[in-house]
Amino acid sequence: MALTLSGVAIIAYALIDVGPRPNGGSWYGYTLGTIGVLLILWLTLLGVRKRAMTRGRWSLKASTSAHVYLGLSLIVIGTLHTGFQFGWNVHTLAYALMMLVIVSGIWGVAAYTTIPAALSNNREEMTQRQMLDAVRAVDRQLHDAAQPLDPALARLVLASLEQDPFGGGLRVRLSGRDRHCATAAAHALIRGHGGEMQAALERVDALLGRKVAMLDRLRRHLRLKALLEIWLYVHVPATFALIAALTAHVVSVFFYW
């Protein structure tokens, strides 16, 4: 359906003679504009449709597939509707928002195609709660193992126990790396430290190494989850902004018609 709709629109654009040049104000432009508006309104209803799980031809899976392909066809329909005439106005704003929604949707499709497998491989059959429980278990061992150390080293190790593994903000969440990781800093210092209490230092060093590996896995998990979800923070608000700009576009066109 999407390919047919796009193909017919392209062929009609090539064959129909609209003077002085193709534009959204011609009968052909109004036809494509009407189709585009109806498509956009139908596509936004997927959020409502997702609340009803059904099977068969009109299943949620089929509706989502139609949402993707008909949404992509808007690139052709919307562009031909403009007649390739753009400017600093509400009409071009509506077009730009439409393209932003489509591009963010493409990112979402790519994310849901690739990221779940990466999430599963990174977890190694562990849930997020189990990963956190494993970190807390190492923290308890570190707390006890750090007691024989001299006060300066003990404070460094204990500081790593107080750092929130979910902290660091959006930059850390999306990059999966924390340049201010207290555990990594303590591990680097303990590893290069020698002297008395060598057995205690080696035990703390081993525990810190385990915790660094666990935190790396947890941060990768959080990063992948963020990449899987962050597109929605663009796609959904941009959709509502598109509807608002589209309303202004339609009202202004009929007002000055």
Disulfide bonds with the S-S distance in Angstrom:
none
